[in-house]
């Protein structure tokens, strides 16, 4: 079991992110991406009498990692419902909220979940296996233009229209149900030298759409802004530019669109003060130990 927990997900920027939460032993904290409990364990090690930590995760696999600690409450839910569950637990405001937005190594390495093009299996990609459309549903039912938009917006793929067209033609003959069948259709579109990078973008785009990640992130960030006490910290680790832009915007302007609003005197109206003006990234040692941390960016802001 211990080995499973350690390999489920290596916590990225562990010390930097938990230090950034500015933890007090009696405070109330939220880890909205519980996963393998790496960050949560570190937070719990710093709590004392009166301290509380809520850990959110919509994935049933994360329940195996629940920590047996009187200060800990596990919430089996998408973090977009942060506001509802804080109210359910009679918590008005919290001292810090941590989000590590990376997909866990466990998901990429589990062939049954369909997150990686390295394994064959069902084209699924749902974080919550009890809900919603699978990646196969999207590939087989979305109109061509909608598919192209997903690949362009969420994968930043230049050949998104061609990709959508090839998928629609292929599915007319037979439904695309597995990763192997999907790769057979799309691989000819990519040159060998960039194949892995381009396939990773295709899979990222589908995963974001399947799990409604952008909408969920927006809802969570707005709920977190309300939920934090004055002086409370918002600590977020992102892995791609779409997430990072939303996080940067909310910290600078108080909204995910980045619309700056000023008062009568021209001062920016924002609920946050940036704690780190320069984004924090993993050092070479961490990247060597955990290559998946390479694209991580940590931002920290304090509620005014």
Secondary structure by P-SEA (a helix, b strand, c coil): caaaaaacccccaaaaaaaaacccccbbbbccccccaaaaaaaaaaccccbbbbbbbccccccccccccccbbbbcccccaaaaaaaaaccccccbbbbcccccccccccccccccccccccccccccccccccaaaaaccccaaaaaaaaaacccccaaaaaaaaaaaaaaacccccaaaaaaaccccccccaaaaaaaaaaaaaaaaaaaaaaaaaaaaaaaaaaccccbbbbbbbccaaaaaaaaaaaccccccccccccccccccccccccccbbbbbcaaaaaaccccccbbbbbbbcc
